[in-house]
Each structure stands twice: as structure tokens, then as C-alpha cells.
Amino acid sequence: MNLLVIGSGGREHALCWKLKQSNLCEKLYCIPGNAGISAEAECFNINISDFRALIDFTEAKSIDLTVAGPETPLADGIVDYFQLRGKKIFGPSEAAARIESDKAFAKQLMLDTDIPSAGFEIHECYESAGASPLLHKFPVVIKASGLAAGKGVIIAKNRIEAEETISDMFIAKKFGSAGSKVVIEEFLRGEEFSLFALTDGTDYILFPPSQDHKRLGDKDTGPNTGGMGAYAPAPIADSVMLKKCEDRIIKPLLVEMKKRDTPYQGLLYCGLIEVKGEPYVLEFNCRFGDPETQCVLPLVKADLVRMFLSSLEEGGIKRFLNEHLQESLFYDGKYAVCVVAASGGYPEKYEKGFSITGLDREYTDTVIFHAGTACKGVNIVTAGGRVLGVTGIGDSFIKALDNAYHALSQIEFEGIYYRNDIGWRALRR
């Protein structure tokens, strides 16, 4: 098969890396890709919002399966567009992708189906939001309902911060149309984790649970980021917790989506928090998470192309599982830790174009996934806030951790920054 991956980050590099291992993969392409992805796939610089141009590319290159990595094309209906033209593509429809693109919709969906999540209110104007009774207990969570590139969720510690956030969204239009509707939520205290479910709309396969580190600094201090590292499997999500997640969250969601005639097919990302032994939903996403993907996919033993194909039609997951009854889909007893190397100044202002050294060395049980990189002559240079995701793999959590940090110690670029405590909750346990 000829495969196409859409996207340019660390998540897409991990997808390309894993898809290329399939014996079904004849030729792999990526649009637009990055410096690291170019070693795995042939990259082309096409606007990923130009669906017509993407279709033309799939026809010119005889693409058999397209995988859309980022949320924006999925929310904009790329799956519907491709399917109407007879093209196979992995991911949810535009209607199903609303679980991420419209947080107000997702919260109401959870309320209607008794899926556990924080108490909330939906507001469509500044005056209404400012008068919310939820603003009498802090901290409080304020979310732009639409897509805001991962920056639309604010935890306000007091009334002043809450009012500033609401003003930023409604008055200053800081998040554009994404902030035209705002969700105010109760703040839940507990330990967070992420759970991916590959689904055909009815049946599903759970990937190993992971745990992201969103704060910039050690011990979860500093501003929120797109994610500074992750590890899998996360010990907080033991078999008992996973069973609760399936019964109380994933199964009810899939049933409700089918009932609404918008079956969910593709990858369901559940952003969860454990509160007094029970799982609550913080958010749903319509695609793989980043950087969680960079530590989850190295634990996948099965053929990822065949797994993706099984989600394209109802009954596909069940057939896939029946064909692999005697096989383990994931590596037993393996651990993976991904540490993100970021540009100095991230997540605020940072400079680009610095040469990266140490990428060409041989590292044991380590994969370096590129996120914000580009080629400049014969050099690979920084081209984003999150530059690399260095993933260590091992037969123990400690070994995986050591492998990741050993490789990081050999990689350099001006202003390099990374957390030194990825996995600290697992170590504490």
C-alpha cells in the first residue's frame, strides 16, 4: 500500500515511524513533514487545509490510505471530503470530531450520557460568564469552546484572573472565533492520565495508558505547554481503573454517538483524571495526543496499518481481534518514556534556526522523534517551540527513563530546555 500521513509534528513522526514498519507499507509520504520525517517518508509542502490539492496528490501518488494527524483538518471535515471521493482515510467524521472542536457540545454529550466529568456552565456572552456562580470557588477552569491550538484552557486561581480570562475571550477575542462560546468548569483535583481507544464505532482496542506532563517546569510548575514529556504504561491506570474507563466512559460514548447517527470511527483520545479512585473526563480529543503518541506507539507490537484499516468499517475491530486471538497486540513488560527538548523561551517567544547536534549518534533502545525541525543545507535546525521528543524504551521504567535522558545529554542546540523529572509520579508509586 502507498500511505500518506498529514502533519508536521512529533506525533506525525511517530506515526510515520510505526506505519513504515508494516509489511503492507510499500511507499510512505508525508505532507508537509519535517526534517526527521523526511528520513522516513517522502515529504511534500502542500497546505493541509487545501483538501482539493490533497485529493489531487492522493490520485497522483496512488495513495491507498491517508492518516490525518492534527485536529484541525479532522474538525474541518477532511474525512467526509475524502470519503465522498472514494478515498480511504483514518479518522472521525466532522460531526464526530465535534467532541474536540466544540467543548460545549462535548460537555453536554457527557451530561446526557452520565459520563463522569466536572460540573460546568456554557456561556455565549461576557456578561453571562462574568455572573457565573462557579466564579465563587477557586481555582476554576475556563475553556474556549472551539479549537485554540491547545492554548484555550485557563485555570484561574482567583476572581481577577477569571475576569481577565473571560475578557480576553469575549472582548479582546484572544482566541478568535474559538472563544465565542466559553465553558466554565469546576476544578477537579487528582492525577491525570491519557487513554487512546481505536474504534470502528462499536468495538475498540485500548492502547497502553500514558501520562503527559503539561507544565513547563519540574514538579509541574510554570505555564501550561503542549506537553513536555510522557510515559507509558502509566501505573495509575491499572486493570480496575481501565475497566471503569471502559464501562463508564468509552462504551456509553460510542453508543450515544451511534444513536445520534454520527458513529465515532478512528482514534478516541480520553483525557482523564482520577478523583478518589474514580475516572472523570477532562476532555475528549479526536486524534492521537502529542507527546503521548511518542511513548505509546513504541509499545505497539501489532501491525499499525492493519489496525487502522480495521477501524474503517463497523465490525472491522472484531474481525481484527478474532484474527489475532493468540497474539499480543502490545509488548508485554516494556516501558517507554518520551522527554521533550524545547526551544528557550517556549511556550512564549523563542528563536528558531539553531543547529542541532548529536542526532547522528547511535543510541541504545532510543528513538528521536522530530517536532519543530527543518533542514538548512546539510544541517538540521530548530523550527518550533517543541523541537524533539526523545523516547527511551526498556524492560523497566527506570531503564526506559535512563535511555531517554542519556540520549538527551548528548543532544545540543542553543537554548535547549527540557524537564529533568519526567515520570516522577511513576517513580513515587
Steps between C-alpha positions, in 0.01 A plus 500: 500500500601861442441696821467873570533665841380860538679717756840629605553433871641240732174307495517472121865392513403222740213398271729491197762303694247236604303480175822447304563182701187338352554238233208664320693825455640527149555877489453762770431869445448789743351846453672726597727302735820622666874429496467176695197375310686547172720205600189280526280637224508709185374844604309758298417857599125522439253703708318242714187719492483470121301177479475515122878514468531209742255293295696581185815380677339171605396439141840589358681272747236222509456535876311208655460640854532850645556566870414851624708587806389848621155594628437795268454311170289240683280771650474661157362181345795347315366149564160584348670670203724200429226241548265679260773461240555133572827543689589298808593720794550426870317725744155615616248693294455875550185435705680249724805725533281754681596321820822704471410794277202602716561461873148620580363218284727248672396612849131478413558158345661379823215642706240329279673161530602518869869490410682630809652846456522829689194717558479773237317791340498617137506874428467695177559854622730692734227611741360150548842344561601772744190430708558124521451355850797272427724806540448493877731203557858491377692375317256475210552377143406727209507357148456645154247263347668483158845392386770730638821311418514354851507844665131556568480344848576731792504411869408821682626513859289797606225739392740743334653228280153366415373842392814563294460164326133558421584847367782357288259252343190713446631857476860477375420195281835349601395162364295629209178315422612213728417725798157612381357234731659428838478205738554564872571187701556397857865422571567132569794396718673173421753328278455527124560236235425441133330205335482429125227280354506386137139449397280412204199659669398194701802299608836637606859422592661674797861612467726502808401792728741791514563811706591841356689782676341825389677751723829652385698447820602215727241381752228644273584867548483785253262560209308236306658374180408258224670233710858466627513123514301183556540137594311173458359288642387730781464304828206713614286328234504144630256232381230614743526862386501401132184293549329804653613713206355252254168451677433859606660700221597327175204263456232761584664752268509261203138396558384862517693603188339216304161595637553852366587355157857630532694179577851562628765325290873554537703589807319618812722687746369508856666759723417372848553575867475261794300646789466282810543183296258598222575619144363834380530644149694824466478502121447288193723539195440365152860393430817365654650714776839665488739407665313190624512341153881508511502264799191291418580395141840346593301258718281385210596153378220452247494637144378859533381519138277196550374647827407827330331318211289302749342824627372612160178296510274363772597149598860554394644512852325176596633324191850631571489378860368157392790470255748580779352298787828324573716809462585791727435836334744677732841417643460347844735632767626788286505867605554819304584851617496805271676822609439813295792728416364852450632834380603753766207731570232246409197516542536878455740666254793295377755514218540249218774390265755357745702198384431176685789264576503145634222365280728276296634299794398142575279476807390175665124437509427864420299668224531873431178645364521840332235764566621853422794436268599597147786439259740787431760384254661192653394600852185429696383812683234594751170615348249496783435520873510130564796381297554130577338216689768260625345163583680239704376140503581233757400186687450717809380853551838603640682359197271683258550821698878460501508436125302817426709728722829347386417588138383847601831567671673451162269731302566873485361817348505858624244556775405133535263443791340185640353381824716278718215322677286334233333202663531627857152374591585151380821509700307612807268204462 
